[in-house]
Amino acid sequence: MVEKAGLIAGHAQAISIYTLRAQNNVKTSSHPKISNSLPAVTPEAIKELLKQVKYPGFSRDIVSFGLVRSAAFVDGTVKVALALTSSDAKIPLFLKTEVEKCLQVQPGVKAVIVDIAVTPAKTPATGGNLAGGTAPKGIARSVAIASGKGGVGKSTFSVNLACALAKILEGQGRIGRVGLMDCDIYGPSIPLMMGITGRPNVEGDNLIPMENHGVKVMSMGFLVDDNTPVIWRGPMVMKTVQQFVQNVTWGDLDILLVDLPPGTGDAQLSLVQTIPLDGAVLVTTPQIAATQIARKGGLMFQKVNVPLLGVAENMSHFTDPAGNRHALFGEGGGAKTAEALGTALLGQVPIVPAIRMGGDDGNPIVVSDPQSEAAQTFIAIAENLLRQLKTKASAPAQ
């Protein structure tokens, strides 16, 4: 039975304390059990069990999310303290129930106390995401560039989009107002594509971003040499993403683009927990193998309250010297993905050898050949993106 339940609402922080008396300790459960040797029950053992409890809507558990603040076993009572940021009252109740299910069936457990501290999250209208992070001072807008699947040219797209945005803003007299944060910790390619080498300067506790083509850039590629692989587990990746946001002197930016690695894992979740993203752009190629994964990436952002600003279809088509257009990877995938996610198709980028060469040379096509079809496509997508952000910023809060 529930012995005590309380919820203090209307404050900056809400505290919920639940106590569950175990009924008989003979219930069946799919969760592993703590050893019968009760004196050996440690906080680590309890946390290991709690890895079975998933955060609603994710495959990640509450321990790896960092939601478990403490765990203890005293005189037959398991005490667990959680802390999370959420505006959904159902989530604390769900986690309470799941923690109880996990722990009350353990041998020797007479009671379970779940103490949940809930901090109300910002609404999506103010840029609040899963963990209600705060944007660094001076950054007006932050946008994630994601794909879900690797090999669709997302980093190449990010580089050219950043350069296109820089050109547009420079025409408005706003020079140096675009940032590009490379969050592909394991395979950072942005430094090569932006034509930047060397190490960033350090000022106090902060790194100073490198700069080229009017874009400020930070990447793991600046911090390790070309022959050093990054062999890290998730927590280290998450910490690095947080430091790229909080410990880099970005200065005043109109927009910060965040180039995410493939997938919906540690880097993505750490980002939405660290900075209030104003939106996300999904990059896909037309074929089903890419669009299916891109759609999953879009659903991930929707679950963490990040607005989808649109879908960009990369490698959309190839035009031969005779002027014939060839859909090498199929047709319509970008439009179908955008429609399925309820967002816009921002543009279709053609397959052009000069795009690849520009990436290899550190001279993106938007910079090297701004009047080309591909460069004009990137500029049109950048203008479309700026309109989307302006529209969302002027929309009334719900």
C-alpha positions as CSV (number, residue, x, y, z in Angstrom):
1,M,0.0,0.0,0.0
2,V,1.0,3.6,-0.4
3,E,1.9,5.0,3.0
4,K,2.7,8.6,2.2
5,A,2.3,10.7,-0.9
6,G,2.9,14.4,-1.2
7,L,3.4,17.0,-4.0
8,I,4.3,20.6,-3.4
9,A,3.2,22.5,-6.5
10,G,3.4,26.1,-7.6
11,H,7.1,26.5,-6.7
12,A,10.3,26.6,-8.7
13,Q,10.9,23.1,-7.6
14,A,8.3,20.5,-6.8
15,I,9.1,17.6,-4.5
16,S,7.2,14.3,-4.5
17,I,7.8,11.6,-1.9
18,Y,6.3,8.2,-2.2
19,T,6.6,5.2,0.2
20,L,5.5,1.8,-0.9
21,R,5.2,-1.1,1.5
22,A,6.2,-4.4,-0.1
23,Q,3.3,-6.9,0.2
24,N,5.0,-10.2,0.2
25,N,8.3,-10.1,-1.7
26,V,7.3,-13.1,-3.7
27,K,6.0,-11.4,-6.9
28,T,7.4,-12.4,-10.3
29,S,9.4,-9.9,-12.1
30,S,11.5,-9.6,-15.2
31,H,14.0,-7.5,-13.4
32,P,17.2,-9.1,-12.0
33,K,17.3,-9.5,-8.2
34,I,19.7,-8.2,-5.7
35,S,21.7,-10.8,-3.9
36,N,20.0,-12.4,-0.9
37,S,23.0,-11.3,1.2
38,L,21.3,-8.1,2.5
39,P,24.4,-6.5,4.1
40,A,26.0,-6.5,0.6
41,V,23.2,-4.4,-0.9
42,T,25.0,-1.2,-2.0
43,P,23.9,2.0,-3.7
44,E,25.8,0.7,-6.8
45,A,23.8,-2.5,-6.8
46,I,20.5,-0.6,-6.5
47,K,21.5,1.7,-9.4
48,E,22.4,-1.3,-11.4
49,L,18.8,-2.5,-11.0
50,L,17.4,0.9,-11.8
51,K,19.1,0.7,-15.3
52,Q,16.0,-1.4,-16.1
53,V,13.8,1.7,-15.7
54,K,13.6,3.6,-19.0
55,Y,12.7,7.2,-19.4
56,P,9.3,7.5,-21.1
57,G,9.7,7.5,-24.9
58,F,13.4,6.6,-24.8
59,S,15.5,3.5,-24.8
60,R,17.8,5.2,-22.4
61,D,17.5,4.4,-18.7
62,I,17.2,6.8,-15.8
63,V,20.7,6.1,-14.5
64,S,22.5,6.9,-17.7
65,F,20.3,10.0,-18.0
66,G,21.7,11.1,-14.6
67,L,18.3,11.3,-12.9
68,V,19.2,9.1,-9.9
69,R,20.7,11.3,-7.3
70,S,21.1,8.8,-4.5
71,A,20.2,5.2,-3.5
72,A,20.4,3.4,-0.2
73,F,19.2,0.3,1.7
74,V,18.5,0.7,5.4
75,D,16.8,-1.8,7.6
76,G,14.9,-3.4,4.8
77,T,13.9,-0.1,3.2
78,V,15.2,1.0,-0.2
79,K,15.4,4.8,-0.5
80,V,15.9,6.3,-4.0
81,A,16.1,10.0,-4.8
82,L,15.4,11.2,-8.4
83,A,15.7,14.7,-9.9
84,L,14.3,15.6,-13.3
85,T,13.1,18.5,-15.3
86,S,9.6,18.1,-16.8
87,S,6.3,20.0,-17.2
88,D,4.5,16.7,-17.7
89,A,2.9,15.6,-14.4
90,K,2.6,12.0,-15.8
91,I,6.3,11.5,-16.0
92,P,7.2,11.6,-12.3
93,L,4.2,9.3,-11.6
94,F,5.3,6.9,-14.3
95,L,8.9,6.8,-13.0
96,K,7.7,6.3,-9.4
97,T,5.6,3.3,-10.5
98,E,8.4,1.8,-12.6
99,V,11.0,2.2,-9.8
100,E,8.6,0.5,-7.3
101,K,8.0,-2.4,-9.7
102,C,11.8,-2.8,-10.0
103,L,12.6,-2.7,-6.3
104,Q,9.7,-4.0,-4.3
105,V,10.1,-7.6,-5.6
106,Q,13.7,-7.8,-4.3
107,P,14.3,-10.3,-1.5
108,G,14.4,-8.6,1.9
109,V,12.9,-5.4,0.7
110,K,10.2,-4.4,3.1
111,A,9.5,-0.9,1.8
112,V,10.4,1.4,-1.1
113,I,10.7,5.2,-0.7
114,V,10.9,7.2,-3.9
115,D,11.8,10.9,-3.5
116,I,11.3,12.8,-6.8
117,A,12.4,16.4,-7.2
118,V,10.7,17.9,-10.2
119,T,11.8,21.2,-11.8
120,P,9.2,22.6,-14.2
121,A,10.6,22.7,-17.8
122,K,10.4,25.6,-20.1
123,T,7.7,25.4,-22.8
124,P,8.7,24.8,-26.4
125,A,7.7,28.4,-27.2
126,T,10.6,29.6,-25.1
127,G,12.9,27.0,-26.4
128,G,12.7,24.5,-23.6
129,N,13.7,21.0,-24.3
130,L,14.0,17.7,-22.3
131,A,16.1,19.2,-19.5
132,G,15.3,22.9,-19.8
133,G,18.9,24.0,-20.5
134,T,19.9,27.7,-20.7
135,A,21.4,29.1,-23.9
136,P,24.9,30.7,-23.4
137,K,24.7,34.5,-23.3
138,G,24.9,36.0,-26.8
139,I,23.5,33.1,-28.8
140,A,20.2,34.2,-30.2
141,R,19.2,31.0,-32.0
142,S,20.5,27.4,-31.9
143,V,19.6,24.8,-34.5
144,A,20.5,21.1,-34.7
145,I,21.4,19.5,-38.0
146,A,20.6,15.8,-37.8
147,S,20.1,12.8,-40.1
148,G,19.6,9.7,-37.9
149,K,21.6,7.8,-40.6
150,G,25.2,8.2,-41.5
151,G,26.4,8.7,-45.1
152,V,23.8,11.2,-46.3
153,G,26.3,14.2,-46.4
154,K,25.0,15.9,-43.2
155,S,28.4,17.5,-42.3
156,T,28.9,18.7,-45.9
157,F,25.4,20.1,-45.7
158,S,26.1,21.8,-42.3
159,V,29.2,23.4,-43.6
160,N,27.6,24.9,-46.7
161,L,24.5,25.9,-44.8
162,A,26.7,27.8,-42.2
163,C,28.6,29.6,-45.0
164,A,25.3,30.4,-46.7
165,L,23.9,31.9,-43.5
166,A,27.2,33.9,-43.0
167,K,26.8,35.4,-46.5
168,I,23.2,36.4,-45.9
169,L,23.9,38.0,-42.6
170,E,27.1,39.7,-43.9
171,G,24.9,41.3,-46.5
172,Q,22.8,42.7,-43.6
173,G,25.9,44.1,-42.0
174,R,26.1,41.3,-39.4
175,I,29.6,39.9,-39.8
176,G,30.8,36.9,-37.7
177,R,27.4,36.1,-36.4
178,V,27.2,32.4,-37.4
179,G,28.6,29.5,-35.3
180,L,29.1,25.8,-36.2
181,M,29.5,23.3,-33.4
182,D,30.8,19.9,-34.6
183,C,29.3,17.3,-32.2
184,D,30.6,14.2,-34.1
185,I,33.0,13.3,-31.4
186,Y,34.2,10.1,-33.0
187,G,34.6,11.3,-36.6
188,P,35.0,15.1,-36.7
189,S,35.2,16.2,-40.3
190,I,34.2,19.9,-40.0
191,P,37.7,21.2,-39.6
192,L,38.8,19.7,-42.9
193,M,35.7,20.9,-44.7
194,M,36.0,24.4,-43.3
195,G,39.7,24.6,-44.1
196,I,40.8,25.1,-40.5
197,T,43.9,23.7,-38.8
198,G,45.7,24.2,-35.5
199,R,44.5,24.4,-32.0
200,P,42.0,26.9,-30.4
201,N,43.3,29.5,-28.0
202,V,42.3,29.2,-24.3
203,E,41.1,32.2,-22.4
204,G,40.6,31.5,-18.7
205,D,38.5,28.3,-18.5
206,N,37.1,28.8,-22.0
207,L,38.1,27.8,-25.5
208,I,38.0,30.4,-28.3
209,P,36.4,29.0,-31.4
210,M,38.4,28.9,-34.7
211,E,37.1,30.9,-37.6
212,N,37.0,30.8,-41.4
213,H,34.6,31.8,-44.2
214,G,32.8,34.1,-41.6
215,V,31.9,31.1,-39.4
216,K,33.1,30.4,-35.9
217,V,33.8,26.7,-35.4
218,M,34.4,24.3,-32.5
219,S,35.2,20.6,-33.0
220,M,36.9,17.7,-31.4
221,G,39.1,17.7,-34.5
222,F,40.9,20.7,-33.1
223,L,41.7,18.9,-29.9
224,V,43.1,15.6,-31.1
225,D,45.6,14.8,-33.9
226,D,44.6,12.9,-37.0
227,N,46.1,9.7,-35.8
228,T,44.4,9.6,-32.4
229,P,41.0,7.8,-32.3
230,V,38.5,9.0,-29.7
231,I,37.6,5.8,-27.7
232,W,35.1,7.1,-25.2
233,R,32.0,5.8,-23.6
234,G,28.7,7.7,-23.5
235,P,29.3,9.9,-20.4
236,M,32.5,11.3,-21.8
237,V,30.7,12.2,-25.1
238,M,27.9,13.8,-23.1
239,K,30.4,15.9,-21.0
240,T,32.3,17.0,-24.2
241,V,29.0,18.2,-25.8
242,Q,28.2,20.1,-22.7
243,Q,31.6,21.8,-22.6
244,F,31.3,22.8,-26.3
245,V,28.2,24.7,-25.3
246,Q,29.2,26.0,-21.9
247,N,33.0,26.4,-22.0
248,V,33.4,28.0,-25.5
249,T,33.4,31.7,-25.9
250,W,31.1,31.9,-28.8
251,G,30.4,35.6,-28.5
252,D,27.4,37.2,-30.1
253,L,25.8,34.9,-32.6
254,D,22.6,35.2,-34.6
255,I,22.6,31.5,-35.1
256,L,24.5,28.5,-33.9
257,L,24.3,25.4,-36.0
258,V,25.0,22.1,-34.3
259,D,26.2,19.3,-36.5
260,L,25.1,16.1,-34.8
261,P,26.5,12.6,-35.4
262,P,24.2,9.8,-36.8
263,G,21.8,8.2,-34.4
264,T,19.6,9.2,-31.5
265,G,22.0,8.5,-28.6
266,D,24.3,10.2,-26.1
267,A,25.3,13.3,-28.2
268,Q,21.8,14.1,-29.2
269,L,20.3,13.7,-25.8
270,S,23.1,15.6,-24.1
271,L,22.6,18.5,-26.4
272,V,18.9,18.8,-25.8
273,Q,19.6,18.6,-22.0
274,T,22.2,21.4,-22.3
275,I,20.9,24.1,-24.6
276,P,17.4,25.1,-25.5
277,L,17.3,24.3,-29.2
278,D,15.1,26.6,-31.3
279,G,14.7,23.8,-33.8
280,A,16.2,21.0,-35.9
281,V,16.8,20.4,-39.6
282,L,16.8,16.8,-40.8
283,V,19.1,15.8,-43.7
284,T,18.2,12.8,-45.8
285,T,18.8,11.3,-49.2
286,P,15.8,10.3,-51.3
287,Q,15.9,6.5,-50.8
288,I,13.8,4.7,-48.3
289,A,16.8,3.4,-46.4
290,A,17.7,7.0,-45.4
291,T,14.2,8.4,-45.1
292,Q,13.0,5.8,-42.6
293,I,15.9,6.6,-40.3
294,A,15.5,10.3,-40.8
295,R,11.9,10.0,-39.7
296,K,12.9,8.3,-36.5
297,G,15.4,11.1,-35.8
298,G,12.5,13.6,-36.4
299,L,10.3,11.7,-33.9
300,M,13.1,11.8,-31.3
301,F,13.2,15.6,-31.5
302,Q,9.5,15.8,-31.2
303,K,9.6,13.7,-28.1
304,V,12.0,16.2,-26.4
305,N,10.1,19.3,-27.5
306,V,12.5,20.5,-30.2
307,P,10.5,22.0,-33.2
308,L,11.3,20.6,-36.6
309,L,12.2,23.4,-38.9
310,G,12.2,21.3,-42.0
311,V,13.8,18.5,-44.1
312,A,16.6,19.0,-46.6
313,E,17.0,16.4,-49.3
314,N,20.7,15.9,-50.1
315,M,22.0,14.1,-53.3
316,S,18.6,14.7,-54.8
317,H,19.6,14.4,-58.4
318,F,22.5,14.4,-60.9
319,T,22.5,16.4,-64.1
320,D,24.7,15.0,-66.9
321,P,26.7,17.1,-69.4
322,A,23.8,16.8,-71.9
323,G,21.4,18.3,-69.4
324,N,19.5,15.1,-68.5
325,R,18.5,14.8,-64.9
326,H,19.0,11.4,-63.1
327,A,17.5,10.5,-59.8
328,L,20.3,8.2,-58.7
329,F,18.8,7.6,-55.2
330,G,15.1,7.7,-56.1
331,E,12.7,10.6,-55.9
332,G,10.4,12.2,-53.4
333,G,11.9,10.8,-50.2
334,G,12.6,14.3,-48.7
335,A,9.0,15.5,-49.4
336,K,7.5,12.3,-48.0
337,T,9.6,12.6,-44.9
338,A,8.6,16.2,-44.4
339,E,4.9,15.4,-44.9
340,A,5.1,12.4,-42.4
341,L,6.6,14.7,-39.8
342,G,4.3,17.6,-40.4
343,T,7.1,20.0,-41.4
344,A,8.4,21.7,-44.6
345,L,10.8,20.5,-47.3
346,L,13.5,23.2,-47.2
347,G,15.2,22.3,-50.5
348,Q,16.8,19.7,-52.7
349,V,20.6,19.7,-53.1
350,P,21.9,18.2,-56.3
351,I,24.9,15.8,-56.6
352,V,27.7,17.9,-57.9
353,P,31.4,16.8,-57.8
354,A,32.4,20.4,-56.8
355,I,30.5,20.0,-53.5
356,R,32.8,17.0,-52.6
357,M,35.9,18.8,-53.9
358,G,35.0,21.9,-51.8
359,G,34.8,19.8,-48.7
360,D,38.1,18.1,-49.3
361,D,39.8,21.4,-50.1
362,G,38.3,23.3,-47.1
363,N,36.6,25.7,-49.5
364,P,32.8,25.0,-49.6
365,I,31.0,25.5,-52.8
366,V,28.9,28.3,-51.4
367,V,32.2,30.2,-51.0
368,S,34.1,28.9,-54.1
369,D,31.3,29.1,-56.6
370,P,28.4,31.1,-55.1
371,Q,26.5,31.4,-58.4
372,S,26.4,27.7,-59.1
373,E,23.1,25.8,-58.8
374,A,24.3,23.9,-55.7
375,A,25.4,27.1,-53.9
376,Q,22.2,28.9,-54.8
377,T,20.3,25.9,-53.4
378,F,22.1,26.2,-50.1
379,I,21.5,29.9,-50.0
380,A,17.8,29.3,-50.6
381,I,17.6,26.8,-47.8
382,A,19.4,29.2,-45.5
383,E,16.9,31.9,-46.4
384,N,14.0,29.5,-45.8
385,L,15.5,28.5,-42.5
386,L,15.8,32.1,-41.3
387,R,12.2,32.7,-42.3
388,Q,11.1,29.6,-40.3
389,L,13.0,30.8,-37.2
390,K,11.5,34.3,-37.5
391,T,8.0,33.0,-37.9
392,K,8.4,30.8,-34.8
393,A,9.9,33.6,-32.8
394,S,7.0,35.9,-33.6
395,A,4.3,33.3,-33.0
396,P,2.3,33.8,-29.8
397,A,3.0,31.4,-26.9
398,Q,0.6,28.6,-26.5
